[in-house]
Amino acid sequence: MVFKDYYSILKIPQTATQADIKLAFKTQALKWHPDKNVGKDTTMKMQEINEAYLILRDGDARRRYDIEYSKYKDFKKQNRYQREEREYKKEENTKTKSRSYEYEVEDETLEKWMRNARRQAVDLAKQTLQEIVGLSVEATKKAGSKMFQMAIYYAISGFIIMLLFKACN
């Protein structure tokens, strides 16, 4: 499983407290909520935010994640030096093969927890979308019902006014 930088997703430092994590989650969730981004598909971003929060809010999962996070940062640093070296060699007209490597999670337990968090985040996103669709359908039905009531009211009012005009003639 490819490692995700949950701290970056929530825009917090690794030293963040549980209160900071909760606040960052709420901030990002509000920023990327579908209601605030009409016309944009924010599903994947919301899934990432939920996934990050599910792992970082749990003490055991966060401890394991932080160990893996340190390895991830070392990997990224090493990869950056290798990229710079390849670029330097390219400038000297030396042929090199450029490869992009992704860091894979080594801790099997953490990997299971991250997969579970991802599933929960996907389920939560689906549930949220279903609720939004349900609310839209319900609002449309109520609006249609109200429009029907108003049409009947105007028809009856128009009929009464027509009768009054005929009675006056």
C-alpha positions as CSV (number, residue, x, y, z in Angstrom):
1,M,0.0,0.0,0.0
2,V,1.3,3.4,-1.0
3,F,1.9,5.7,2.0
4,K,-0.2,8.8,2.4
5,D,1.0,11.9,4.3
6,Y,-2.0,12.4,6.6
7,Y,-0.3,15.4,8.3
8,S,-0.1,17.1,4.9
9,I,-3.7,16.3,4.1
10,L,-4.9,17.9,7.3
11,K,-2.3,20.7,7.0
12,I,-0.9,20.1,10.5
13,P,2.6,19.4,11.9
14,Q,3.6,16.0,13.2
15,T,3.6,17.6,16.7
16,A,-0.1,18.4,16.6
17,T,-2.2,17.6,19.6
18,Q,-5.5,15.7,19.5
19,A,-7.3,19.1,19.8
20,D,-5.3,20.4,16.8
21,I,-6.1,17.2,14.8
22,K,-9.8,17.6,15.5
23,L,-9.8,21.3,14.6
24,A,-7.8,20.6,11.4
25,F,-10.3,17.8,10.5
26,K,-13.3,20.1,10.9
27,T,-11.6,22.9,9.0
28,Q,-10.6,20.8,6.1
29,A,-14.0,19.0,6.1
30,L,-15.9,22.3,6.0
31,K,-13.5,23.6,3.3
32,W,-14.0,20.6,1.0
33,H,-17.6,19.7,1.9
34,P,-19.8,19.1,-1.2
35,D,-22.3,21.8,-0.1
36,K,-19.5,24.4,-0.1
37,N,-18.1,23.3,-3.5
38,V,-21.2,23.1,-5.7
39,G,-20.3,21.8,-9.2
40,K,-17.0,20.3,-8.0
41,D,-16.4,16.7,-7.2
42,T,-14.7,16.8,-3.8
43,T,-15.4,13.1,-3.0
44,M,-11.8,12.0,-3.2
45,K,-10.6,14.9,-1.1
46,M,-13.2,14.3,1.6
47,Q,-12.3,10.6,1.6
48,E,-8.6,11.5,2.2
49,I,-9.6,13.9,5.0
50,N,-11.7,11.3,6.7
51,E,-9.1,8.6,6.3
52,A,-6.4,10.9,7.8
53,Y,-8.6,11.8,10.8
54,L,-9.5,8.1,11.5
55,I,-5.8,7.2,11.8
56,L,-4.4,10.3,13.5
57,R,-7.2,10.5,16.2
58,D,-6.5,6.9,17.4
59,G,-3.5,6.8,19.8
60,D,-2.1,3.4,18.8
61,A,-2.6,4.0,15.1
62,R,-0.9,7.4,15.3
63,R,2.1,5.9,17.1
64,R,2.5,3.3,14.4
65,Y,1.9,5.9,11.7
66,D,4.5,8.2,13.2
67,I,7.2,5.5,13.0
68,E,6.2,4.9,9.4
69,Y,6.1,8.6,8.8
70,S,9.7,9.0,9.9
71,K,10.7,6.2,7.4
72,Y,8.7,8.0,4.7
73,K,10.4,11.3,5.3
74,D,13.8,9.6,5.1
75,F,12.7,7.8,1.9
76,K,11.6,11.1,0.4
77,K,14.9,12.8,1.3
78,Q,16.9,10.0,-0.2
79,N,14.7,10.1,-3.3
80,R,15.2,13.9,-3.7
81,Y,19.0,13.4,-3.6
82,Q,18.8,10.7,-6.2
83,R,16.7,12.9,-8.5
84,E,19.1,15.8,-8.1
85,E,22.0,13.4,-9.0
86,R,20.1,12.1,-12.1
87,E,19.4,15.7,-13.2
88,Y,23.1,16.6,-12.7
89,K,24.1,13.6,-14.8
90,K,21.6,14.6,-17.5
91,E,23.2,18.0,-17.7
92,E,26.6,16.2,-18.4
93,N,24.8,14.3,-21.2
94,T,25.0,11.0,-19.4
95,K,22.1,8.8,-20.1
96,T,20.2,7.7,-17.0
97,K,16.8,6.0,-16.5
98,S,14.4,8.2,-14.6
99,R,12.3,6.2,-12.1
100,S,9.7,7.5,-9.6
101,Y,9.4,5.4,-6.5
102,E,6.5,5.5,-4.1
103,Y,7.0,4.6,-0.4
104,E,5.2,1.4,0.6
105,V,3.9,0.9,4.2
106,E,6.1,-1.7,6.0
107,D,4.1,-2.1,9.2
108,E,1.4,-4.8,8.3
109,T,-0.8,-3.8,11.2
110,L,-0.8,-0.2,10.2
111,E,-1.4,-1.1,6.6
112,K,-4.5,-3.1,7.7
113,W,-5.7,-0.1,9.8
114,M,-5.1,2.3,6.9
115,R,-7.0,0.0,4.5
116,N,-9.9,-0.1,7.0
117,A,-9.8,3.7,7.5
118,R,-9.9,4.1,3.7
119,R,-12.9,1.8,3.5
120,Q,-14.7,3.7,6.3
121,A,-13.9,7.0,4.6
122,V,-15.3,5.7,1.3
123,D,-18.4,4.4,3.1
124,L,-18.8,7.8,4.9
125,A,-18.5,9.7,1.6
126,K,-21.1,7.4,0.0
127,Q,-23.4,7.9,2.9
128,T,-23.0,11.7,2.8
129,L,-23.8,11.7,-1.0
130,Q,-26.9,9.6,-0.4
131,E,-28.0,11.9,2.3
132,I,-27.5,14.9,0.0
133,V,-29.4,13.2,-2.8
134,G,-32.1,12.2,-0.3
135,L,-32.4,15.8,0.9
136,S,-32.6,17.1,-2.6
137,V,-35.3,14.6,-3.5
138,E,-37.3,15.5,-0.4
139,A,-36.9,19.2,-1.0
140,T,-38.0,18.8,-4.6
141,K,-41.1,16.8,-3.5
142,K,-42.0,19.5,-0.9
143,A,-41.5,22.3,-3.4
144,G,-43.6,20.4,-5.9
145,S,-46.3,19.9,-3.3
146,K,-46.3,23.5,-2.3
147,M,-46.4,24.6,-6.0
148,F,-49.4,22.3,-6.5
149,Q,-51.2,23.8,-3.5
150,M,-50.4,27.3,-4.8
151,A,-51.8,26.4,-8.3
152,I,-55.0,25.2,-6.7
153,Y,-55.2,28.3,-4.6
154,Y,-54.7,30.6,-7.6
155,A,-57.2,28.6,-9.7
156,I,-59.9,28.9,-7.0
157,S,-59.1,32.6,-6.5
158,G,-59.3,33.2,-10.3
159,F,-62.6,31.3,-10.5
160,I,-64.0,33.4,-7.6
161,I,-62.8,36.6,-9.2
162,M,-64.3,35.5,-12.5
163,L,-67.7,34.9,-10.8
164,L,-67.5,38.3,-9.1
165,F,-66.9,40.0,-12.5
166,K,-69.9,38.1,-14.1
167,A,-72.1,38.9,-11.1
168,C,-71.2,42.6,-11.4
169,N,-72.1,42.7,-15.1
